[in-house]
Every structure is written in C-alpha cells, then in structure tokens.
Amino acid sequence: MKKHILCLGDSNTFGYCADPSDCADGGCRFNEDERWTCRLQAALGPDYLVTEEGLGGRTTVFPDPLHESMDALSVLYALLKSHEPVDLLIIMLGTNDTKERLGMNAACIALGMDRLVRKAQATDCWGDRAPNILIVCPPPILPLMEQAECGVPMGRGCVEKSRELPKYLSATARQLGCHYLDAAPCQFNPVDGMHLTRQGHAQLAQMLAELTPTLL
C-alpha cells in the first residue's frame, strides 16, 4: 500500500487564488499543476498518496458564528477514519483563527492546535504505526490585508497575531512530539495578503518534498 499523507488545512490547502492572473486557468482555484498538495504528490511519486482536505475559512477548534462547520475539530474523526490508514497528517491551520470575531490571541490559537493534535493522536487511524503529525505554521499575514476588502470581516489584530504564531506553534509541536515546519518563506499574494501565490505553492511543495520522506 502507498504511504498515505493527509493534508488538513484551509483555503491555502484548497488552493484558493485571490489573483486570477496568477492562475493558469484564470480562475479562483489553482489547478492540479499548481496547488502545493498536487505538486507534492508529483514530487514524491507513485509510492505516495497525497490527499487534500482543504476548506476556506477553516479554523483549528473555534466555531465561527457566521459560518457552520468551520472548525477542524468537529470533522477530524470522520476525516481520519475515512482516509485510514494514515501515515502522515499534515496540519496547516491558524490564519483564520486570527479573526477578530473569534477573540483568540496567538497563545490561544496554539492551544486550539494542541487540542486538535491530541484528538488526532487519540484516533485509531494509524494502522500499525504511532501517530505521525506535521504542524505547518502558515506564513504571516501581510499588513496590506487590513486595506483589502476581505480585511474588513477579518477584523483588527490579525497581522500581529499571525506573526506570533511560530513561537507558539513550534512550542506546541515540541510538547506533543510532532514535526514542525515554518512556511514563512512561502509567498503570499499582494491582493489580500493572506493567500499563497502560484510561486508560494511551489515553494511550500518543495519544502515538504524535501522533508516528508524523512518523516516516513
């Protein structure tokens, strides 16, 4: 059986494109040659199976009062069990947790990740191996987000909180025995300041393609 990698994330795992001119198809979602998950699959080859589970707006554990089913915690068990056995779970979340209406600071967001990871570790989906989880800290939100149209519902303080996430998420990874990767070098677009560009997807895929085989 192939090594199964499950990628749990938000719109940056879904492949949302905020700038249609940056997408080969001119749409709002990067295609299968552009998304980091698909590029990771291509780089790793036929002995691996990379599965996308990306949802725009998804948080770690915090329900969104404006949209239903946005917290990963409420769907985690079903996702893990439907894709078992899982050899590696990659979690890249945190950007949406910074929304002002959720009222969480960076430390609380990391506590949300802690709860999510512990749920994953306790789920019987790992076959004959120990839980194997990689936490990816998303790049910090760019200040221009506050001037973008989407920045209004995101609210205040998102930029500052996102900059603090690496400190707290790296500590969470160490405490829980997880692998950790900081995706800060990956490019966010100059349209909304919080979504990966096509180059950003390629950068993240390359980082993960180099790291992933060492984790399996």
Secondary structure, DSSP 8 states (H G I E B T S, - for coil): --EEEEEEESHHHHTB-S-GGGSTTSSSB--TTTSHHHHHHHHH-TTEEEEEEE-TT-BSS--BTTBTT-BTHHHHHHHHHHT-S-SEEEEE--TGGG-GGGT--HHHHHHHHHHHHHHHHTSS-STTS---EEEEE-----GGGGGSTTHHHH-SSHHHHHHHHHHHHHHHHHHHT-EEEE-TTS-B-TTTSSSB-HHHHHHHHHHHHHHHHHH-
